[in-house]
Amino acid sequence: MGGHAAHLAGAAAWLPAVAVVAVPLAAYAVLVARRRRRLGRGWSRWRTASLVAGLLLVAAAVAPPLARAAHEDLRGHMVQHLLLGMYAPLGLVLAAPVTLLLGASPPRTGRRVTAVLRRRPVHVLAHPVTAAVLDIGALHVLYLTPLHALAQRSPLVHGLVAVHLLVAGCLFTWAVAGPDPAPRRPGLAVRLGVLVLAGAAHAHLAKLLHARAGDLAAGWGTSVADVEAAAQWMYYGGDGAEVLLAVALCAAWYRRGAQPARRGHSMAGQVSMTTSSPAARARSAAASSTTPSWSQTPRAPRATASSTTAPASSERTNTSTTSTGNGTSASEA
C-alpha cells in the first residue's frame, strides 16, 4: 500500500512538467488552426518547432530530477537558472505567439491587443535597457544578497525566483530580438549594444561568484568547489545563450531589410508593365504562364500628345479652308 502511494506521489510530481508542455502547446495548436481558417494560410513549422523546444526546456527545468538537484546542489540550481532564464526564452519568444494571436483573432480582439502594446508601461518594459536591468540586474540581487539562501530554504521563494527568471528572460529576448511587434523598438545598434553590455554584466557576475567562492560557500551552506563549478556553468552557459540571441537578432534584422527590397522589385515590375506599350504588354501576357487578372480586360491605349493634337490641327485647317473659300466667293460676288 505504501509503495502504491509513493508511486502515485512520484507520478504526481511530474504533472507540472507535463502541464507546462501540454497546455501551451494545445493553445498554440488551436490558434494555428483558427489562423488557417481565418486567413487561409498556414503557419511556420520553424515557429512551432521553436515553441516545442522552449516548452521542453521549461519542462526539463521543473521536472523532479532537476528540481531536486536545484534545491540540493548549487550546480543543479545554476543549470535550472540557465534553462529557465536564457535558453527556454529563446524558443518561446521566437515562436512569435503574439503574431499568431493577432492572425487568429477577429479584428476587435486584435485592436485590443494592439492597444495594450501601445500603453506607456509596455513601452517602458519593452525597452532593451529596462529588460536587461530586470533580467541581469535581478541576478546580481539574487546571488549577492541573502535572497539565494532564502530561496534554498523556502520552496515558495524558490518558485517565485524561477518564475521571475523565465518571465524576465522572455522579456529581454523579446525586447532584443523578438519577432513579435514591440512598441517603439530601438534600432539594431542600440539592441546589439544592450546585448553586448548585458552579456558582459552576466560574465562579470560569474567571475565575481568564482572569486568570492569562499565567502559565498559559507553563507550558502555548500562547498567552495560547488560554487566555483556553478560559476563556470554560469559563465560558459551564458555565453552560449548570448551567441544564439545575437544570431537571432542579426537574422531578424536581415529579414526585415530584405522585405522592402523584395517589395521594391515587385513594384518595379508592376510599373514597367503598366508603362510599357500595349504591344509589349500583349507580348508579355502571352509569354506568361499565368495570365494576370488585369490582362483579361485590356484597357484602351493611352492617348499620346500627337494623337490628341492631330484632330485639333485638322479642324483648324478645315476652318481656315472654309473661311478662305467664303472670302473668295464673297469677292467674286
C-alpha positions as CSV (number, residue, x, y, z in Angstrom):
1,M,0.0,0.0,0.0
2,G,2.8,2.4,0.9
3,G,4.6,1.6,-2.3
4,H,1.5,2.3,-4.3
5,A,1.1,5.7,-2.6
6,A,4.7,6.5,-3.2
7,H,4.3,5.6,-6.9
8,L,1.3,7.9,-7.1
9,A,3.2,10.7,-5.4
10,G,6.1,10.2,-7.8
11,A,3.7,10.4,-10.8
12,A,2.0,13.5,-9.4
13,A,5.4,15.2,-9.2
14,W,5.7,15.0,-12.9
15,L,2.4,16.7,-13.5
16,P,3.8,20.3,-13.6
17,A,6.4,19.3,-16.2
18,V,3.7,17.6,-18.4
19,A,1.3,20.6,-18.0
20,V,4.0,23.1,-18.9
21,V,4.2,21.4,-22.3
22,A,0.7,20.2,-22.9
23,V,-1.4,23.3,-22.1
24,P,0.6,25.9,-24.0
25,L,1.1,23.5,-27.0
26,A,-2.7,22.8,-27.2
27,A,-3.5,26.5,-27.1
28,Y,-0.9,27.2,-29.8
29,A,-2.3,24.5,-32.0
30,V,-5.8,26.0,-31.6
31,L,-4.5,29.4,-32.7
32,V,-2.7,27.9,-35.7
33,A,-6.0,26.2,-36.8
34,R,-8.0,29.4,-36.3
35,R,-5.4,31.4,-38.2
36,R,-5.6,28.9,-41.1
37,R,-9.4,29.2,-41.3
38,R,-9.4,33.0,-41.0
39,L,-6.6,33.9,-43.3
40,G,-6.3,30.8,-45.5
41,R,-2.6,30.5,-44.8
42,G,-0.6,28.0,-42.8
43,W,1.9,28.7,-40.0
44,S,5.7,28.4,-40.0
45,R,6.8,24.9,-38.9
46,W,10.0,26.5,-37.6
47,R,7.9,28.7,-35.2
48,T,6.1,25.6,-34.0
49,A,9.3,23.7,-33.5
50,S,10.8,26.7,-31.6
51,L,7.8,26.6,-29.2
52,V,8.2,22.9,-28.7
53,A,11.9,23.3,-27.9
54,G,11.2,26.1,-25.5
55,L,8.5,24.2,-23.7
56,L,10.6,21.1,-23.4
57,L,13.4,23.1,-21.8
58,V,11.0,24.6,-19.3
59,A,9.7,21.1,-18.5
60,A,13.2,19.8,-18.0
61,A,13.9,22.6,-15.6
62,V,10.9,21.9,-13.4
63,A,10.9,18.1,-13.7
64,P,11.6,16.3,-10.4
65,P,15.2,15.2,-11.2
66,L,16.5,18.8,-11.9
67,A,14.1,20.4,-9.4
68,R,15.5,18.2,-6.6
69,A,19.1,18.9,-7.7
70,A,18.4,22.6,-7.8
71,H,17.5,22.5,-4.1
72,E,20.4,20.3,-3.0
73,D,23.2,21.3,-5.3
74,L,24.3,24.7,-6.5
75,R,25.4,23.3,-9.8
76,G,21.8,22.0,-10.3
77,H,20.4,25.3,-9.4
78,M,22.7,27.0,-12.0
79,V,21.6,24.6,-14.7
80,Q,18.0,25.4,-13.9
81,H,18.8,29.1,-14.0
82,L,20.3,28.8,-17.4
83,L,17.4,26.8,-18.8
84,L,14.6,29.0,-17.4
85,G,16.3,32.4,-17.8
86,M,18.3,32.1,-21.0
87,Y,17.6,29.1,-23.2
88,A,13.9,28.4,-22.9
89,P,13.0,32.1,-23.6
90,L,14.8,31.8,-26.9
91,G,12.4,29.1,-28.1
92,L,9.3,30.6,-26.6
93,V,9.8,34.1,-28.0
94,L,11.0,33.0,-31.4
95,A,7.7,31.1,-31.7
96,A,6.0,34.5,-32.2
97,P,2.9,33.9,-30.1
98,V,1.6,37.4,-30.3
99,T,1.8,37.5,-34.1
100,L,0.0,34.2,-34.2
101,L,-2.7,35.5,-31.8
102,L,-3.2,38.6,-34.0
103,G,-3.6,36.5,-37.1
104,A,-6.0,34.1,-35.4
105,S,-8.2,36.6,-33.7
106,P,-11.0,38.8,-35.0
107,P,-10.3,42.5,-35.7
108,R,-11.8,43.6,-32.4
109,T,-9.5,41.4,-30.4
110,G,-6.6,42.4,-32.5
111,R,-7.3,46.1,-31.8
112,R,-7.4,45.3,-28.0
113,V,-4.1,43.6,-28.1
114,T,-2.6,46.4,-30.1
115,A,-4.0,48.9,-27.6
116,V,-2.3,47.1,-24.8
117,L,1.1,47.1,-26.6
118,R,0.8,50.9,-27.1
119,R,0.4,51.7,-23.5
120,R,3.2,53.6,-21.8
121,P,4.1,50.9,-19.2
122,V,4.6,48.4,-22.0
123,H,6.8,50.9,-23.8
124,V,9.0,51.1,-20.7
125,L,9.1,47.4,-20.1
126,A,9.7,46.6,-23.7
127,H,12.8,48.8,-24.0
128,P,16.0,46.7,-24.1
129,V,17.6,48.6,-21.2
130,T,14.7,48.1,-18.9
131,A,14.5,44.4,-19.8
132,A,18.3,44.0,-19.2
133,V,18.0,45.6,-15.8
134,L,15.1,43.3,-14.8
135,D,17.0,40.2,-16.1
136,I,20.7,40.6,-15.4
137,G,20.2,43.1,-12.6
138,A,17.9,40.7,-10.8
139,L,20.6,38.0,-10.9
140,H,23.0,40.3,-9.1
141,V,20.4,40.8,-6.4
142,L,19.8,37.1,-6.2
143,Y,23.4,36.0,-5.8
144,L,24.9,39.0,-4.0
145,T,22.3,39.3,-1.3
146,P,20.8,36.7,1.2
147,L,17.9,36.1,-1.3
148,H,19.6,33.0,-2.7
149,A,20.0,31.4,0.7
150,L,16.3,32.2,1.5
151,A,15.2,30.6,-1.8
152,Q,17.1,27.5,-0.9
153,R,15.2,27.2,2.4
154,S,11.8,28.2,1.1
155,P,10.1,26.4,-1.7
156,L,7.7,29.3,-2.3
157,V,10.6,31.8,-2.7
158,H,12.4,29.3,-4.9
159,G,9.3,29.0,-7.1
160,L,8.9,32.8,-7.3
161,V,12.6,33.2,-8.3
162,A,12.1,30.6,-11.0
163,V,9.1,32.3,-12.4
164,H,10.9,35.7,-12.4
165,L,13.8,34.1,-14.3
166,L,11.5,32.8,-17.0
167,V,9.5,36.0,-17.4
168,A,12.5,38.3,-17.3
169,G,14.3,36.1,-19.8
170,C,11.4,36.2,-22.2
171,L,11.0,40.0,-21.8
172,F,14.7,40.5,-22.5
173,T,14.7,38.2,-25.5
174,W,11.5,39.9,-26.9
175,A,13.0,43.4,-26.4
176,V,16.2,42.5,-28.2
177,A,15.3,40.0,-31.0
178,G,11.7,39.1,-30.7
179,P,9.7,38.7,-34.0
180,D,6.5,39.9,-32.3
181,P,5.6,43.6,-32.6
182,A,7.1,45.8,-29.9
183,P,6.3,49.4,-29.2
184,R,9.0,51.9,-30.3
185,R,11.6,49.3,-30.7
186,P,15.1,50.8,-31.0
187,G,17.3,50.2,-33.9
188,L,19.8,47.4,-34.4
189,A,22.8,49.3,-33.0
190,V,21.0,50.0,-29.7
191,R,19.7,46.5,-29.2
192,L,23.1,44.9,-30.2
193,G,24.8,47.3,-27.8
194,V,22.5,46.4,-24.9
195,L,23.0,42.7,-25.7
196,V,26.8,43.1,-25.5
197,L,26.6,45.0,-22.3
198,A,24.2,42.5,-20.7
199,G,26.5,39.7,-21.7
200,A,29.4,41.4,-20.2
201,A,27.5,42.0,-17.0
202,H,26.5,38.4,-16.8
203,A,30.0,37.2,-17.4
204,H,31.3,39.7,-14.7
205,L,28.8,38.2,-12.2
206,A,30.0,34.7,-12.9
207,K,33.6,35.8,-12.4
208,L,32.6,37.6,-9.2
209,L,31.0,34.4,-7.8
210,H,34.1,32.4,-8.7
211,A,36.4,35.0,-7.0
212,R,34.2,35.1,-3.8
213,A,33.5,31.4,-3.7
214,G,34.9,31.0,-0.2
215,D,32.7,33.7,1.4
216,L,29.6,32.6,-0.6
217,A,30.0,28.9,0.2
218,A,29.9,29.6,3.9
219,G,26.7,31.6,3.6
220,W,25.0,29.2,1.3
221,G,26.0,26.0,3.2
222,T,27.9,24.4,0.3
223,S,31.5,23.8,-0.7
224,V,33.8,26.1,-2.4
225,A,34.2,23.6,-5.3
226,D,30.4,23.7,-5.9
227,V,30.4,27.5,-6.0
228,E,33.3,27.6,-8.5
229,A,31.7,24.9,-10.6
230,A,28.4,26.8,-10.6
231,A,30.2,30.0,-11.6
232,Q,31.8,28.2,-14.5
233,W,28.4,26.8,-15.6
234,M,27.1,30.4,-15.5
235,Y,30.0,31.8,-17.4
236,Y,30.1,29.4,-20.3
237,G,26.4,28.6,-20.5
238,G,25.6,32.3,-20.5
239,D,28.0,32.8,-23.4
240,G,26.3,30.2,-25.5
241,A,22.8,31.6,-24.9
242,E,24.0,35.1,-25.8
243,V,25.6,34.0,-29.0
244,L,22.3,32.3,-30.0
245,L,20.4,35.5,-29.2
246,A,22.8,37.6,-31.3
247,V,22.3,35.2,-34.2
248,A,18.5,35.6,-33.8
249,L,18.9,39.4,-33.7
250,C,21.0,39.6,-36.9
251,A,18.7,37.1,-38.7
252,A,15.6,39.2,-37.8
253,W,17.4,42.4,-39.0
254,Y,18.4,40.7,-42.3
255,R,14.9,39.5,-42.9
256,R,13.4,42.9,-42.3
257,G,15.9,44.5,-44.6
258,A,15.2,42.0,-47.4
259,Q,11.4,42.5,-47.3
260,P,11.5,46.2,-48.6
261,A,13.9,45.1,-51.4
262,R,11.5,42.3,-52.5
263,R,8.6,44.7,-52.4
264,G,10.6,47.2,-54.4
265,H,11.4,44.7,-57.1
266,S,7.7,43.7,-57.3
267,M,6.6,47.3,-57.6
268,A,9.2,48.0,-60.2
269,G,7.9,45.1,-62.2
270,Q,4.4,46.4,-62.0
271,V,5.5,49.9,-63.0
272,S,7.4,48.6,-66.0
273,M,4.3,46.5,-67.1
274,T,1.9,49.5,-66.8
275,T,4.2,52.0,-68.5
276,S,5.2,49.8,-71.5
277,S,3.4,49.9,-74.8
278,P,0.2,48.0,-75.4
279,A,2.1,45.7,-77.8
280,A,4.8,44.9,-75.2
281,R,2.1,44.2,-72.6
282,A,0.4,41.9,-75.0
283,R,3.6,40.0,-75.7
284,S,4.4,39.7,-72.0
285,A,1.0,38.5,-71.2
286,A,1.2,35.9,-74.0
287,A,4.6,34.7,-72.8
288,S,3.4,34.4,-69.2
289,S,2.3,31.1,-68.0
290,T,-0.3,32.6,-65.7
291,T,-2.3,35.4,-67.1
292,P,-2.7,38.4,-64.7
293,S,-6.2,39.5,-63.9
294,W,-5.8,42.9,-65.5
295,S,-4.9,41.4,-68.9
296,Q,-8.2,39.7,-69.2
297,T,-9.9,43.1,-69.8
298,P,-7.4,45.1,-71.8
299,R,-7.6,48.8,-71.5
300,A,-7.7,51.2,-74.4
301,P,-4.3,52.5,-75.3
302,R,-3.4,55.8,-73.6
303,A,-3.7,58.8,-75.9
304,T,-0.5,60.5,-76.8
305,A,0.2,64.1,-77.4
306,S,0.5,63.7,-81.2
307,S,-2.8,61.8,-81.4
308,T,-4.7,64.4,-79.4
309,T,-3.3,67.4,-81.3
310,A,-3.8,65.9,-84.7
311,P,-7.6,66.4,-84.8
312,A,-7.3,69.9,-83.5
313,S,-4.9,70.9,-86.2
314,S,-7.1,69.2,-88.8
315,E,-10.1,71.1,-87.6
316,R,-8.1,74.4,-87.7
317,T,-7.1,73.5,-91.3
318,N,-10.7,72.8,-92.3
319,T,-11.9,76.1,-90.7
320,S,-9.2,78.0,-92.5
321,T,-10.1,76.5,-95.8
322,T,-13.7,77.2,-95.3
323,S,-13.1,80.8,-94.3
324,T,-10.9,81.2,-97.3
325,G,-13.5,79.7,-99.5
326,N,-16.1,82.0,-98.2
327,G,-13.9,85.0,-98.7
328,T,-13.2,84.1,-102.3
329,S,-16.9,83.6,-103.1
330,A,-17.7,86.9,-101.5
331,S,-15.2,88.8,-103.6
332,E,-16.4,87.0,-106.7
333,A,-20.0,88.1,-105.8
